Amino acid sequence: MFYYLYLQFHSQFHVFNLFRYVTFRTAYASLTALFLSMFLGPYVIRNLKKFQIGQYIREDGPKAHQAKAGTPTMGGVLINLCIVIPTLLWADLGNPFVWLALGVTSAFAGIGFWDDYQKIRKRNNLGLTARTKFMLQILVSFVFGMVLVAMTAWGFYSTAIVFPFFKRIHPSFTIQALLHNSWSYPLAFLPFVAFVVLILVGSSNAVNLTDGLDGLAIGCIVVAASALTVLTYVSGHAVWSAYLDIEHLPQAAELTIFCGAMVGSSLGFLWYNAYPAEIFMGDVGSLSLGGAVAAVAVIIKQELLLPFIGGIFVIEALSVILQVGSYKLRRKRVFRMAPLHHHFELQGWKESKIIARFWIAALIFALFALTTLKLR
């Protein structure tokens, strides 16, 4: 919205030239999201308590968590609101990537909202069935992938995969393979869509699994979204992308504003979600944030860097996969409890210590991801 003030009035009033710069609009989108989240936080918490929208705690979890029962949940509604509004205010709304990121975030938020609503209605921690949830996530991810394929055909996007450490390895998932039936394009668009589905569904559920301690998931999202803010800006900047030898996507620069809004919104929510939490994000928050992070990574061609950007989310998800796989195959558990943060709780670590150490690890992973830019 404010971008159009620049288009309309920059020739008459030079101050509106500020709205031309992505860095300026990103900073103010982040601040808008932060202050909006902090301002609306108490109102949201009061109303969630009023309507008795509280968290139900799994009975097989650490016993200390039973004290958290009844804490207001579905705070992800606040997170998503404070991402969408600043993005609409500060981004160029003529940019298709902005709408694509907002669409994926809102769709995953809708799935999470439905899941949380079912938990509240049933008065337990069982919402949608795993099958239903996965099918909805796959559907949204499939549509997202097909839109990117269409944008490839129109020349707005490239389905080539960029490897972080190798300059000349760029396998292509291209629609031209079908259009021209050429053996020079080894991978057609359907594998690309399957690849996108795997990334979005995996990321969404990984963040959901990490959301088990006060402030843990949202703190890691702040780190991951900050790293993506840098990466989107570099990808959209002609000079920096050429210098760092990464694919230049001019229209991806507007996603910097979306990422900045995600950082600000997450920081504002962390103010109320920090230990001891006054509000939980619920699936409406974790699923949407995981989907948003993955969608941005796919758009800016950093899909293979995502496991480093969100390293903690990957470790938490892998701990669950190992635990379930080991128990089914050997009837033995690898960890005392999964996800991994619960294992450390049962080992005797204090919740606040686990959170702080996981945040530090998340920061190390993100910094390593950014160093790969120069290693190319």
ABEGO torsion letter per residue (X at the ends): XAAAAAAAAAAABAAAAAAABAAAAAAAAAAAAAAAAAAAAAAAAAAAAAAGBBBBBBAABBAAAAAABGBBBGAAAAAAAAAAAAAAAABBAABAAAAAAAAAAAAAAAAAAAAAAAAAAAGBABBBBAAAAAAAAAAAAAAAAAAAAAAAAAGABBABBBBAABAABBBBBBAAAAAAGBAABABBAAAAAAAAAAAAAAAAAAAAAABABBGAAAAAAAAAAAAAAAAAAAAABAAAAAAAGBBBBAAAAAAAAAAAAAAAAAAAAAAAABOBBABBAEAAAAAAAAAAAAAAAAAAGAAAAAAAABAAAAAAAAAAAAAAAAAAAAGBBABABOBAAAAAAAAGBBAAAAAAAAAAAAAAAAAAAAAAAAAX
